[in-house]
């Protein structure tokens, strides 16, 4: 069996962001699995926004093909003002059919809410893109305090490892089931 291709999408591009530490922790766990090949897409590396000549929904070179190549996704997102970051929305909207008939999970981080409100909004976005979203999530409350200044996870993160493993188990199940379904019958949308 071919390994599942999972794209981990880091959704923040703010200066001083916690996202790289969160995504590095999650990607290290995902890459330790023998059944997954992991691709990391960071919206901070994408030319999103009109200042780069890309309006909302404009295709981004390299992003769409990497979304298309993936069997499933994990979106690592902060919560800003009860929602997810605008650059993440621009990146998501830059692809369309590439998302169809696949699965996505979520790792969120933030203050007291741990980014859960961002995940709930993203579920509706991905529903419109014909993506099956995984029920179980990883939510890191007060995430800035969970990592050392160098980005290493503190001992308090040990409990989050189990949640991440469950998310990856469920995502692998859905991604494999949907990949097999797409191989036998193209997605109808």
Backbone as JSON Lines, residues from 0, in Angstrom:
{"i":0,"aa":"X","n":[0.84,-1.18,0.0],"ca":[0.0,0.0,0.0],"c":[0.88,1.24,0.0]}
{"i":1,"aa":"X","n":[0.52,2.22,-0.81],"ca":[1.23,3.5,-0.83],"c":[0.94,4.27,0.45]}
{"i":2,"aa":"X","n":[1.95,4.98,0.93],"ca":[1.72,5.84,2.08],"c":[0.69,6.91,1.73]}
{"i":3,"aa":"X","n":[-0.05,7.33,2.74],"ca":[-0.98,8.44,2.57],"c":[-0.19,9.74,2.55]}
{"i":4,"aa":"X","n":[-0.57,10.62,1.66],"ca":[0.07,11.93,1.57],"c":[-0.79,12.93,2.35]}
{"i":5,"aa":"X","n":[-0.22,13.47,3.41],"ca":[-0.94,14.42,4.27],"c":[-0.25,15.77,4.19]}
{"i":6,"aa":"X","n":[-1.02,16.8,3.85],"ca":[-0.51,18.17,3.84],"c":[-0.88,18.83,5.15]}
{"i":7,"aa":"X","n":[0.1,19.31,5.87],"ca":[-0.12,20.09,7.09],"c":[-0.01,21.55,6.69]}
{"i":8,"aa":"X","n":[-1.09,22.29,6.91],"ca":[-1.18,23.68,6.47],"c":[-1.13,24.59,7.69]}
{"i":9,"aa":"X","n":[-0.06,25.36,7.8],"ca":[0.1,26.32,8.89],"c":[-0.58,27.61,8.47]}
{"i":10,"aa":"X","n":[-1.62,28.01,9.21],"ca":[-2.51,29.06,8.77],"c":[-2.23,30.48,9.2]}
{"i":11,"aa":"X","n":[-1.17,30.75,9.91],"ca":[-0.91,32.11,10.37],"c":[0.34,32.66,9.7]}
{"i":12,"aa":"X","n":[0.33,33.97,9.47],"ca":[1.54,34.6,8.95],"c":[1.98,35.8,9.78]}
{"i":13,"aa":"X","n":[1.47,35.91,11.0],"ca":[1.83,37.03,11.86],"c":[3.28,36.95,12.32]}
{"i":14,"aa":"X","n":[3.89,38.1,12.54],"ca":[5.22,38.15,13.14],"c":[5.12,37.67,14.59]}
{"i":15,"aa":"X","n":[6.1,36.93,15.04],"ca":[6.12,36.46,16.42],"c":[5.1,35.37,16.7]}
{"i":16,"aa":"X","n":[4.61,34.71,15.69],"ca":[3.55,33.71,15.83],"c":[4.02,32.46,16.57]}
{"i":17,"aa":"X","n":[3.07,31.82,17.22],"ca":[3.3,30.55,17.92],"c":[3.18,29.38,16.96]}
{"i":18,"aa":"X","n":[2.57,29.6,15.81],"ca":[2.3,28.54,14.85],"c":[3.47,27.66,14.46]}
{"i":19,"aa":"X","n":[4.65,28.22,14.19],"ca":[5.76,27.34,13.82],"c":[6.1,26.3,14.9]}
{"i":20,"aa":"X","n":[6.02,26.69,16.17],"ca":[6.3,25.72,17.24],"c":[5.21,24.65,17.28]}
{"i":21,"aa":"X","n":[3.95,25.07,17.15],"ca":[2.84,24.12,17.16],"c":[2.95,23.18,15.98]}
{"i":22,"aa":"X","n":[3.18,23.72,14.79],"ca":[3.24,22.85,13.61],"c":[4.46,21.95,13.66]}
{"i":23,"aa":"X","n":[5.59,22.43,14.14],"ca":[6.79,21.58,14.24],"c":[6.52,20.4,15.17]}
{"i":24,"aa":"X","n":[5.87,20.65,16.31],"ca":[5.5,19.58,17.23],"c":[4.6,18.56,16.54]}
{"i":25,"aa":"X","n":[3.56,19.06,15.85],"ca":[2.61,18.15,15.2],"c":[3.26,17.41,14.03]}
{"i":26,"aa":"X","n":[4.02,18.1,13.22],"ca":[4.68,17.47,12.07],"c":[5.65,16.39,12.53]}
{"i":27,"aa":"X","n":[6.37,16.64,13.61],"ca":[7.28,15.61,14.13],"c":[6.51,14.35,14.51]}
{"i":28,"aa":"X","n":[5.35,14.5,15.14],"ca":[4.52,13.33,15.47],"c":[4.03,12.63,14.2]}
{"i":29,"aa":"X","n":[3.57,13.4,13.24],"ca":[3.05,12.82,12.01],"c":[4.15,12.1,11.23]}
{"i":30,"aa":"X","n":[5.31,12.68,11.17],"ca":[6.42,12.07,10.42],"c":[6.97,10.83,11.1]}
{"i":31,"aa":"X","n":[6.66,10.63,12.37],"ca":[7.13,9.42,13.06],"c":[6.31,8.19,12.67]}
{"i":32,"aa":"X","n":[5.22,8.4,11.95],"ca":[4.36,7.3,11.51],"c":[4.84,6.73,10.18]}
{"i":33,"aa":"X","n":[4.85,5.42,10.09],"ca":[5.32,4.76,8.88],"c":[4.31,4.83,7.73]}
{"i":34,"aa":"X","n":[3.03,5.15,8.04],"ca":[2.0,5.13,7.0],"c":[1.75,6.49,6.34]}
{"i":35,"aa":"X","n":[2.48,7.53,6.76],"ca":[2.22,8.87,6.25],"c":[3.46,9.5,5.63]}
{"i":36,"aa":"X","n":[3.23,10.2,4.53],"ca":[4.22,11.13,3.97],"c":[3.65,12.52,4.21]}
{"i":37,"aa":"X","n":[4.42,13.41,4.8],"ca":[3.92,14.7,5.24],"c":[4.55,15.83,4.43]}
{"i":38,"aa":"X","n":[3.69,16.71,3.92],"ca":[4.09,17.92,3.22],"c":[3.63,19.09,4.08]}
{"i":39,"aa":"X","n":[4.48,20.08,4.29],"ca":[4.13,21.24,5.1],"c":[3.96,22.46,4.21]}
{"i":40,"aa":"X","n":[2.79,23.08,4.3],"ca":[2.47,24.3,3.56],"c":[2.26,25.42,4.58]}
{"i":41,"aa":"X","n":[3.06,26.45,4.52],"ca":[2.97,27.56,5.46],"c":[2.45,28.78,4.7]}
{"i":42,"aa":"X","n":[1.32,29.33,5.13],"ca":[0.76,30.48,4.4],"c":[1.71,31.67,4.44]}
{"i":43,"aa":"X","n":[2.61,31.72,5.41],"ca":[3.58,32.82,5.45],"c":[4.53,32.76,4.25]}
{"i":44,"aa":"X","n":[4.65,31.6,3.63],"ca":[5.52,31.44,2.47],"c":[4.79,31.69,1.15]}
{"i":45,"aa":"X","n":[3.48,31.92,1.23],"ca":[2.67,32.08,0.02],"c":[2.47,33.56,-0.3]}
{"i":46,"aa":"X","n":[2.42,33.91,-1.56],"ca":[2.17,35.3,-1.93],"c":[0.67,35.59,-1.93]}
{"i":47,"aa":"X","n":[0.06,35.6,-0.74],"ca":[-1.38,35.87,-0.66],"c":[-1.62,37.35,-0.45]}
{"i":48,"aa":"X","n":[-2.71,37.82,-0.99],"ca":[-3.09,39.2,-0.81],"c":[-2.81,40.04,-2.04]}
{"i":49,"aa":"X","n":[-3.51,41.11,-2.11],"ca":[-3.39,41.98,-3.28],"c":[-2.02,42.64,-3.38]}
{"i":50,"aa":"X","n":[-1.32,42.8,-2.27],"ca":[0.01,43.41,-2.35],"c":[0.97,42.53,-3.14]}
{"i":51,"aa":"X","n":[0.63,41.24,-3.29],"ca":[1.44,40.33,-4.09],"c":[0.84,40.11,-5.48]}
{"i":52,"aa":"X","n":[-0.21,40.87,-5.81],"ca":[-0.84,40.7,-7.11],"c":[-1.8,39.53,-7.17]}
{"i":53,"aa":"X","n":[-2.17,38.99,-6.01],"ca":[-3.11,37.87,-5.95],"c":[-4.32,38.31,-5.14]}
{"i":54,"aa":"X","n":[-5.41,38.55,-5.8],"ca":[-6.64,38.88,-5.11],"c":[-7.24,37.63,-4.47]}
{"i":55,"aa":"X","n":[-8.27,37.82,-3.68],"ca":[-8.94,36.71,-3.0],"c":[-9.4,35.67,-4.01]}
{"i":56,"aa":"X","n":[-9.01,34.41,-3.81],"ca":[-9.42,33.32,-4.68],"c":[-8.53,33.12,-5.89]}
{"i":57,"aa":"X","n":[-7.51,33.97,-6.07],"ca":[-6.61,33.79,-7.21],"c":[-5.74,32.56,-6.99]}
{"i":58,"aa":"X","n":[-5.47,31.8,-8.05],"ca":[-4.61,30.62,-7.9],"c":[-3.22,31.02,-7.42]}
{"i":59,"aa":"X","n":[-2.64,30.22,-6.56],"ca":[-1.29,30.44,-6.07],"c":[-0.4,29.34,-6.64]}
{"i":60,"aa":"X","n":[0.66,29.76,-7.31],"ca":[1.58,28.78,-7.88],"c":[2.04,27.84,-6.78]}
{"i":61,"aa":"X","n":[2.04,26.57,-7.05],"ca":[2.52,25.51,-6.17],"c":[1.51,25.09,-5.1]}
{"i":62,"aa":"X","n":[0.64,25.97,-4.64],"ca":[-0.28,25.59,-3.57],"c":[-1.33,24.6,-4.07]}
{"i":63,"aa":"X","n":[-2.03,24.92,-5.15],"ca":[-3.06,24.03,-5.68],"c":[-2.54,22.64,-6.01]}
{"i":64,"aa":"X","n":[-1.41,22.52,-6.72],"ca":[-0.88,21.2,-7.01],"c":[-0.52,20.4,-5.76]}
{"i":65,"aa":"X","n":[-0.04,21.07,-4.72],"ca":[0.29,20.35,-3.48],"c":[-0.96,19.94,-2.73]}
{"i":66,"aa":"X","n":[-2.02,20.76,-2.79],"ca":[-3.31,20.37,-2.22],"c":[-3.86,19.18,-2.99]}
{"i":67,"aa":"X","n":[-3.76,19.23,-4.31],"ca":[-4.26,18.15,-5.15],"c":[-3.52,16.84,-4.88]}
{"i":68,"aa":"X","n":[-2.22,16.9,-4.65],"ca":[-1.41,15.7,-4.43],"c":[-1.69,15.04,-3.08]}
{"i":69,"aa":"X","n":[-2.28,15.76,-2.15],"ca":[-2.51,15.22,-0.81],"c":[-3.77,14.36,-0.77]}
{"i":70,"aa":"X","n":[-3.73,13.34,0.08],"ca":[-4.9,12.5,0.35],"c":[-5.73,13.08,1.49]}
{"i":71,"aa":"X","n":[-5.11,13.9,2.31],"ca":[-5.81,14.51,3.44],"c":[-5.0,15.68,3.96]}
{"i":72,"aa":"X","n":[-5.61,16.4,4.89],"ca":[-5.01,17.64,5.38],"c":[-5.17,17.76,6.88]}
{"i":73,"aa":"X","n":[-4.22,18.48,7.48],"ca":[-4.36,18.95,8.85],"c":[-4.08,20.44,8.8]}
{"i":74,"aa":"X","n":[-5.07,21.22,9.23],"ca":[-4.91,22.67,9.28],"c":[-4.52,23.05,10.7]}
{"i":75,"aa":"X","n":[-3.39,23.71,10.83],"ca":[-2.91,24.21,12.12],"c":[-3.23,25.7,12.13]}
{"i":76,"aa":"X","n":[-4.16,26.09,13.0],"ca":[-4.64,27.47,12.95],"c":[-4.75,28.1,14.33]}
{"i":77,"aa":"X","n":[-4.41,29.38,14.42],"ca":[-4.73,30.14,15.62],"c":[-6.16,30.64,15.52]}
{"i":78,"aa":"X","n":[-6.62,31.19,16.61],"ca":[-7.9,31.9,16.6],"c":[-7.6,33.38,16.8]}
{"i":79,"aa":"X","n":[-8.02,34.18,15.83],"ca":[-7.89,35.63,15.92],"c":[-9.3,36.21,15.9]}
{"i":80,"aa":"X","n":[-9.66,36.96,16.92],"ca":[-10.96,37.63,16.96],"c":[-12.13,36.68,16.7]}
{"i":81,"aa":"X","n":[-12.09,35.53,17.35],"ca":[-13.14,34.5,17.24],"c":[-13.19,33.85,15.86]}
{"i":82,"aa":"X","n":[-12.12,33.92,15.09],"ca":[-12.11,33.33,13.76],"c":[-10.72,32.86,13.38]}
{"i":83,"aa":"X","n":[-10.58,32.45,12.14],"ca":[-9.29,31.99,11.62],"c":[-8.67,33.12,10.81]}
{"i":84,"aa":"X","n":[-7.39,33.06,10.52],"ca":[-6.7,34.15,9.83],"c":[-7.13,34.33,8.38]}
{"i":85,"aa":"X","n":[-7.18,35.57,7.94],"ca":[-7.52,35.89,6.56],"c":[-6.58,35.26,5.54]}
{"i":86,"aa":"X","n":[-5.26,35.26,5.77],"ca":[-4.38,34.62,4.79],"c":[-4.67,33.13,4.61]}
{"i":87,"aa":"X","n":[-5.13,32.47,5.66],"ca":[-5.51,31.07,5.53],"c":[-6.71,30.94,4.6]}
{"i":88,"aa":"X","n":[-7.69,31.81,4.75],"ca":[-8.87,31.79,3.87],"c":[-8.46,32.04,2.42]}
{"i":89,"aa":"X","n":[-7.57,32.99,2.2],"ca":[-7.11,33.26,0.84],"c":[-6.41,32.04,0.25]}
{"i":90,"aa":"X","n":[-5.59,31.37,1.04],"ca":[-4.91,30.17,0.55],"c":[-5.92,29.07,0.23]}
{"i":91,"aa":"X","n":[-6.86,28.83,1.13],"ca":[-7.88,27.8,0.9],"c":[-8.64,28.1,-0.38]}
{"i":92,"aa":"X","n":[-9.04,29.35,-0.55],"ca":[-9.85,29.74,-1.71],"c":[-9.06,29.74,-3.02]}
{"i":93,"aa":"X","n":[-7.75,29.67,-2.95],"ca":[-6.96,29.67,-4.17],"c":[-7.04,28.33,-4.91]}
{"i":94,"aa":"X","n":[-7.57,27.32,-4.25],"ca":[-7.8,26.02,-4.88],"c":[-9.29,25.73,-4.77]}
{"i":95,"aa":"X","n":[-9.78,24.82,-5.57],"ca":[-11.21,24.46,-5.49],"c":[-11.37,22.95,-5.61]}
{"i":96,"aa":"X","n":[-11.35,22.45,-6.82],"ca":[-11.57,21.01,-7.03],"c":[-10.47,20.17,-6.4]}
{"i":97,"aa":"X","n":[-9.32,20.76,-6.18],"ca":[-8.2,20.02,-5.58],"c":[-8.55,19.46,-4.19]}
{"i":98,"aa":"X","n":[-9.5,20.1,-3.51],"ca":[-9.91,19.68,-2.17],"c":[-10.94,18.55,-2.19]}
{"i":99,"aa":"X","n":[-11.7,18.41,-3.25],"ca":[-12.9,17.58,-3.27],"c":[-12.63,16.12,-2.91]}
{"i":100,"aa":"X","n":[-13.52,15.54,-2.11],"ca":[-13.5,14.12,-1.8],"c":[-12.34,13.67,-0.93]}
{"i":101,"aa":"X","n":[-11.87,14.56,-0.09],"ca":[-10.74,14.23,0.79],"c":[-11.13,14.52,2.24]}
{"i":102,"aa":"X","n":[-10.2,14.33,3.16],"ca":[-10.48,14.5,4.59],"c":[-9.54,15.52,5.2]}
{"i":103,"aa":"X","n":[-10.03,16.21,6.23],"ca":[-9.21,17.21,6.93],"c":[-9.42,17.12,8.43]}
{"i":104,"aa":"X","n":[-8.35,17.33,9.15],"ca":[-8.38,17.44,10.6],"c":[-7.83,18.8,11.0]}
{"i":105,"aa":"X","n":[-7.97,19.11,12.28],"ca":[-7.59,20.45,12.74],"c":[-6.79,20.4,14.03]}
{"i":106,"aa":"X","n":[-5.76,21.24,14.08],"ca":[-5.0,21.53,15.29],"c":[-5.14,23.02,15.49]}
{"i":107,"aa":"X","n":[-5.71,23.42,16.61],"ca":[-5.9,24.85,16.85],"c":[-5.17,25.27,18.12]}
{"i":108,"aa":"X","n":[-4.89,26.54,18.18],"ca":[-4.23,27.08,19.36],"c":[-4.69,28.5,19.57]}
{"i":109,"aa":"X","n":[-4.58,28.94,20.79],"ca":[-4.99,30.3,21.13],"c":[-4.98,30.51,22.62]}
{"i":110,"aa":"X","n":[-5.79,31.44,23.05],"ca":[-5.9,31.74,24.47],"c":[-6.79,30.73,25.16]}
{"i":111,"aa":"X","n":[-7.75,31.22,25.91],"ca":[-8.62,30.34,26.7],"c":[-9.46,29.41,25.83]}
{"i":112,"aa":"X","n":[-9.83,29.82,24.64],"ca":[-10.67,28.96,23.79],"c":[-9.85,27.92,23.05]}
{"i":113,"aa":"X","n":[-8.55,28.08,23.0],"ca":[-7.7,27.12,22.31],"c":[-7.92,27.08,20.81]}
{"i":114,"aa":"X","n":[-8.59,28.06,20.26],"ca":[-8.81,28.1,18.83],"c":[-10.03,27.35,18.35]}
{"i":115,"aa":"X","n":[-10.86,26.88,19.26],"ca":[-12.02,26.06,18.87],"c":[-13.01,26.8,17.98]}
{"i":116,"aa":"X","n":[-13.15,28.11,18.18],"ca":[-14.09,28.86,17.33],"c":[-13.58,28.96,15.89]}
{"i":117,"aa":"X","n":[-12.27,29.0,15.72],"ca":[-11.7,29.0,14.36],"c":[-12.0,27.68,13.67]}
{"i":118,"aa":"X","n":[-11.89,26.58,14.4],"ca":[-12.18,25.27,13.82],"c":[-13.64,25.18,13.39]}
{"i":119,"aa":"X","n":[-14.54,25.65,14.21],"ca":[-15.97,25.56,13.84],"c":[-16.26,26.33,12.56]}
{"i":120,"aa":"X","n":[-15.61,27.47,12.38],"ca":[-15.8,28.21,11.13],"c":[-15.16,27.49,9.95]}
{"i":121,"aa":"X","n":[-14.0,26.9,10.17],"ca":[-13.33,26.18,9.09],"c":[-14.12,24.95,8.65]}
{"i":122,"aa":"X","n":[-14.84,24.34,9.56],"ca":[-15.67,23.19,9.18],"c":[-16.68,23.57,8.1]}
{"i":123,"aa":"X","n":[-17.28,24.75,8.22],"ca":[-18.26,25.16,7.2],"c":[-17.57,25.46,5.87]}
{"i":124,"aa":"X","n":[-16.38,26.02,5.92],"ca":[-15.64,26.29,4.69],"c":[-15.3,24.98,3.99]}
{"i":125,"aa":"X","n":[-14.79,24.02,4.74],"ca":[-14.4,22.75,4.13],"c":[-15.61,21.93,3.7]}
{"i":126,"aa":"X","n":[-16.72,22.11,4.34],"ca":[-17.95,21.43,3.89],"c":[-18.3,21.9,2.48]}
{"i":127,"aa":"X","n":[-18.17,23.19,2.23],"ca":[-18.44,23.74,0.9],"c":[-17.47,23.2,-0.14]}
{"i":128,"aa":"X","n":[-16.28,22.82,0.3],"ca":[-15.25,22.28,-0.6],"c":[-15.31,20.75,-0.69]}
{"i":129,"aa":"X","n":[-16.38,20.16,-0.2],"ca":[-16.6,18.71,-0.28],"c":[-15.51,17.93,0.45]}
{"i":130,"aa":"X","n":[-15.08,18.45,1.59],"ca":[-14.06,17.81,2.41],"c":[-14.74,17.25,3.65]}
{"i":131,"aa":"X","n":[-14.45,15.99,3.96],"ca":[-14.95,15.38,5.2],"c":[-14.04,15.81,6.34]}
{"i":132,"aa":"X","n":[-14.61,16.45,7.35],"ca":[-13.79,16.9,8.47],"c":[-13.85,15.9,9.61]}
{"i":133,"aa":"X","n":[-12.72,15.71,10.25],"ca":[-12.58,14.78,11.37],"c":[-13.16,15.43,12.61]}
{"i":134,"aa":"X","n":[-13.98,14.68,13.33],"ca":[-14.64,15.21,14.52],"c":[-13.64,15.57,15.61]}
{"i":135,"aa":"X","n":[-12.73,14.65,15.93],"ca":[-11.78,14.89,17.01],"c":[-10.69,15.85,16.55]}
{"i":136,"aa":"X","n":[-10.37,16.81,17.41],"ca":[-9.38,17.83,17.09],"c":[-8.33,17.89,18.18]}
{"i":137,"aa":"X","n":[-7.31,18.67,17.93],"ca":[-6.31,19.0,18.94],"c":[-6.46,20.49,19.19]}
{"i":138,"aa":"X","n":[-6.68,20.86,20.42],"ca":[-6.88,22.25,20.8],"c":[-5.92,22.61,21.93]}
{"i":139,"aa":"X","n":[-5.04,23.55,21.66],"ca":[-4.02,23.95,22.64],"c":[-4.4,25.29,23.25]}
{"i":140,"aa":"X","n":[-4.82,25.24,24.51],"ca":[-5.23,26.43,25.24],"c":[-3.99,27.13,25.81]}
{"i":141,"aa":"X","n":[-3.96,28.44,25.69],"ca":[-2.81,29.24,26.13],"c":[-1.51,28.66,25.56]}
{"i":142,"aa":"X","n":[-1.51,28.47,24.26],"ca":[-0.43,27.75,23.57],"c":[0.94,28.38,23.76]}
{"i":143,"aa":"X","n":[1.0,29.68,23.89],"ca":[2.3,30.33,24.06],"c":[3.05,29.81,25.28]}
{"i":144,"aa":"X","n":[2.34,29.39,26.3],"ca":[2.97,28.89,27.52],"c":[3.34,27.41,27.42]}
{"i":145,"aa":"X","n":[2.97,26.74,26.34],"ca":[3.22,25.3,26.2],"c":[4.54,24.98,25.5]}
{"i":146,"aa":"X","n":[5.24,26.03,25.03],"ca":[6.49,25.84,24.3],"c":[7.57,26.71,24.9]}
{"i":147,"aa":"X","n":[8.8,26.2,24.93],"ca":[9.95,26.98,25.37],"c":[10.26,28.06,24.33]}
{"i":148,"aa":"X","n":[11.05,29.05,24.68],"ca":[11.39,30.11,23.72],"c":[11.99,29.59,22.41]}
{"i":149,"aa":"X","n":[12.65,28.43,22.46],"ca":[13.22,27.86,21.23],"c":[12.21,27.04,20.44]}
{"i":150,"aa":"X","n":[10.96,26.98,20.92],"ca":[9.92,26.25,20.23],"c":[9.75,24.8,20.65]}
{"i":151,"aa":"X","n":[10.55,24.36,21.61],"ca":[10.43,22.97,22.09],"c":[9.2,22.84,22.98]}
{"i":152,"aa":"X","n":[8.45,21.73,22.82],"ca":[7.28,21.55,23.68],"c":[7.69,21.31,25.13]}
{"i":153,"aa":"X","n":[6.94,21.9,26.02],"ca":[7.17,21.71,27.44],"c":[6.5,20.41,27.89]}
{"i":154,"aa":"X","n":[6.84,19.9,29.07],"ca":[6.25,18.64,29.54],"c":[4.72,18.65,29.56]}
{"i":155,"aa":"X","n":[4.11,19.81,29.71],"ca":[2.64,19.9,29.73],"c":[2.02,19.46,28.42]}
{"i":156,"aa":"X","n":[2.8,19.36,27.35],"ca":[2.3,18.96,26.04],"c":[2.1,17.45,25.92]}
{"i":157,"aa":"X","n":[2.55,16.68,26.91],"ca":[2.45,15.22,26.81],"c":[1.02,14.76,26.59]}
{"i":158,"aa":"X","n":[0.05,15.38,27.22],"ca":[-1.35,14.99,27.03],"c":[-1.84,15.29,25.63]}
{"i":159,"aa":"X","n":[-1.28,16.3,25.0],"ca":[-1.7,16.64,23.64],"c":[-1.19,15.62,22.63]}
{"i":160,"aa":"X","n":[-0.12,14.93,22.96],"ca":[0.4,13.89,22.06],"c":[-0.66,12.83,21.79]}
{"i":161,"aa":"X","n":[-1.37,12.41,22.82],"ca":[-2.41,11.39,22.66],"c":[-3.54,11.9,21.77]}
{"i":162,"aa":"X","n":[-3.93,13.15,21.95],"ca":[-4.98,13.72,21.1],"c":[-4.52,13.8,19.64]}
{"i":163,"aa":"X","n":[-3.25,14.14,19.43],"ca":[-2.71,14.22,18.07],"c":[-2.66,12.83,17.43]}
{"i":164,"aa":"X","n":[-2.3,11.82,18.19],"ca":[-2.26,10.46,17.64],"c":[-3.66,10.0,17.25]}
{"i":165,"aa":"X","n":[-4.66,10.3,18.08],"ca":[-6.04,9.95,17.74],"c":[-6.47,10.67,16.46]}
{"i":166,"aa":"X","n":[-6.18,11.95,16.37],"ca":[-6.5,12.7,15.16],"c":[-5.86,12.06,13.94]}
{"i":167,"aa":"X","n":[-4.59,11.71,14.04],"ca":[-3.89,11.11,12.9],"c":[-4.46,9.73,12.56]}
{"i":168,"aa":"X","n":[-4.83,8.95,13.57],"ca":[-5.46,7.64,13.31],"c":[-6.76,7.81,12.54]}
{"i":169,"aa":"X","n":[-7.59,8.74,12.99],"ca":[-8.88,8.96,12.33],"c":[-8.7,9.56,10.94]}
{"i":170,"aa":"X","n":[-7.78,10.5,10.8],"ca":[-7.51,11.09,9.5],"c":[-7.0,10.03,8.53]}
{"i":171,"aa":"X","n":[-6.11,9.16,8.99],"ca":[-5.58,8.1,8.12],"c":[-6.71,7.18,7.66]}
{"i":172,"aa":"X","n":[-7.63,6.85,8.55],"ca":[-8.76,5.99,8.17],"c":[-9.59,6.65,7.07]}
{"i":173,"aa":"X","n":[-9.98,7.9,7.29],"ca":[-10.8,8.61,6.32],"c":[-10.05,8.86,5.02]}
{"i":174,"aa":"X","n":[-8.8,9.27,5.12],"ca":[-8.02,9.56,3.91],"c":[-7.85,8.31,3.06]}
{"i":175,"aa":"X","n":[-7.6,7.18,3.69],"ca":[-7.46,5.93,2.94],"c":[-8.79,5.53,2.31]}
{"i":176,"aa":"X","n":[-9.87,5.6,3.08],"ca":[-11.19,5.23,2.55],"c":[-11.56,6.11,1.36]}
{"i":177,"aa":"X","n":[-11.33,7.4,1.48],"ca":[-11.68,8.32,0.39],"c":[-10.74,8.17,-0.8]}
{"i":178,"aa":"X","n":[-9.46,7.89,-0.56],"ca":[-8.54,7.66,-1.68],"c":[-8.98,6.43,-2.48]}
{"i":179,"aa":"X","n":[-9.33,5.36,-1.77],"ca":[-9.79,4.15,-2.46],"c":[-11.09,4.43,-3.22]}
{"i":180,"aa":"X","n":[-11.97,5.18,-2.63],"ca":[-13.22,5.52,-3.31],"c":[-12.95,6.34,-4.57]}
{"i":181,"aa":"X","n":[-12.05,7.32,-4.5],"ca":[-11.72,8.14,-5.68],"c":[-11.08,7.3,-6.78]}
{"i":182,"aa":"X","n":[-10.29,6.3,-6.38],"ca":[-9.65,5.44,-7.38],"c":[-10.68,4.61,-8.15]}
{"i":183,"aa":"X","n":[-11.73,4.19,-7.49],"ca":[-12.73,3.33,-8.11],"c":[-13.87,4.1,-8.76]}
{"i":184,"aa":"X","n":[-14.08,5.32,-8.29],"ca":[-15.19,6.1,-8.83],"c":[-14.88,7.59,-8.59]}
{"i":185,"aa":"X","n":[-14.71,8.35,-9.63],"ca":[-14.41,9.78,-9.45],"c":[-15.48,10.48,-8.62]}
{"i":186,"aa":"X","n":[-15.02,11.44,-7.85],"ca":[-15.96,12.21,-7.04],"c":[-16.89,12.98,-7.96]}
{"i":187,"aa":"X","n":[-18.21,12.96,-7.69],"ca":[-19.18,13.49,-8.66],"c":[-19.3,15.0,-8.77]}
{"i":188,"aa":"X","n":[-18.74,15.76,-7.87],"ca":[-18.93,17.22,-7.91],"c":[-18.11,17.88,-8.98]}
